Amino acid sequence: MGEVIHVAFGTEREWEQTHEKTVDGLVTIGSLFGDDENLMRAKADCVYHVLREIVEDVPSVQITTKLPENLTPEQLDALTRVIKEAALKGIEIAMTHSVQVLMGSIYDLCTSKLHSYRQ
């Protein structure tokens, strides 16, 4: 009794797992190239915070367009909904691409791996 147990649910748990995987991956790869473990942990923390900011701090989107004047209220609602869904899907695709590109290059960016094989 008296023990404190920290439990993360949902999204926060996924973020914790992402952080752990990033740290483990960078420390492991860094050790293969002689990179300092503390430096790799610090770089993993930086990657984690950048990634989280990309995903969580997406600015709101404002769409301004001229709609046809002869639409019924139902048509206007449907058109507005479709435009909003399209914009959100575009944001999702762009974010997914950005995260994939970043994470696909993370070892080159954060370890001396790139430096080693480019010489």
C-alpha positions in Angstrom: 0.0 0.0 0.0 1.1 3.6 -0.5 2.5 2.9 -4.0 1.7 5.3 -6.8 0.9 3.7 -10.1 0.9 5.9 -13.1 -1.3 4.7 -15.9 -1.8 6.4 -19.3 -4.9 5.8 -21.3 -5.7 6.3 -25.0 -3.7 8.8 -26.9 -1.3 9.5 -24.0 -0.4 5.9 -23.9 0.3 5.9 -27.6 2.5 8.9 -27.2 4.4 7.2 -24.4 5.0 4.2 -26.6 6.1 6.4 -29.4 8.6 8.1 -27.1 10.0 4.8 -25.8 10.4 3.4 -29.4 12.1 6.6 -30.5 14.5 6.5 -27.6 15.2 2.8 -28.0 15.7 3.1 -31.7 18.1 6.0 -31.5 20.1 4.6 -28.6 20.5 1.3 -30.4 21.4 2.7 -33.8 23.6 5.4 -32.2 25.5 2.7 -30.3 26.4 1.0 -33.6 28.0 4.1 -34.8 29.7 5.1 -31.5 27.2 7.9 -30.7 26.9 8.9 -27.0 23.9 7.3 -25.3 23.0 10.5 -23.5 23.1 12.5 -26.7 20.9 9.9 -28.4 18.4 10.1 -25.6 18.4 13.9 -25.9 17.9 13.8 -29.6 15.1 11.2 -29.2 13.4 13.6 -26.8 13.7 16.4 -29.4 12.3 14.2 -32.1 9.4 13.2 -29.9 8.5 16.8 -29.1 8.8 17.9 -32.7 6.6 14.9 -33.8 4.0 15.6 -31.1 3.9 19.3 -32.1 3.4 18.4 -35.8 0.5 16.1 -34.9 -1.2 18.1 -32.1 -0.7 21.7 -33.0 -2.2 21.8 -36.4 -3.5 25.4 -37.0 -7.2 25.8 -37.7 -8.2 26.1 -41.4 -10.4 28.8 -42.7 -11.9 28.3 -46.1 -13.4 31.2 -48.0 -15.2 30.5 -51.2 -18.2 31.8 -53.1 -21.0 29.3 -53.2 -23.8 29.3 -55.8 -26.7 31.4 -54.7 -29.5 29.1 -55.9 -28.8 26.3 -53.4 -31.5 25.0 -51.0 -30.6 25.0 -47.3 -30.1 21.2 -47.6 -27.8 21.5 -50.6 -25.8 24.3 -48.8 -25.4 22.1 -45.8 -24.3 19.2 -47.9 -21.8 21.3 -49.9 -20.4 22.9 -46.8 -20.0 19.5 -45.1 -18.2 18.0 -48.2 -15.8 21.0 -48.5 -15.0 20.7 -44.8 -14.4 16.9 -45.1 -12.1 17.5 -48.1 -10.1 20.1 -46.3 -9.6 17.8 -43.3 -8.7 14.9 -45.5 -6.1 17.1 -47.2 -4.6 18.1 -43.9 -4.5 14.5 -42.7 -2.7 13.4 -45.9 -0.2 16.2 -45.6 0.5 15.5 -42.0 0.9 11.8 -42.5 3.3 12.4 -45.4 5.3 14.9 -43.3 5.6 12.5 -40.3 6.5 9.5 -42.6 9.3 11.6 -44.3 10.6 12.8 -40.9 10.6 9.4 -39.3 12.1 7.7 -42.5 15.1 10.0 -42.1 15.4 10.1 -38.3 18.5 7.9 -38.0 20.3 9.9 -40.7 19.3 13.1 -39.0 20.1 12.1 -35.4 23.1 9.8 -35.6 26.5 9.9 -37.2 25.2 7.1 -39.6 24.9 9.6 -42.5 28.3 11.0 -41.8 29.8 7.6 -41.7 28.7 6.3 -45.0 29.0 9.5 -47.0 32.7 9.8 -46.5 
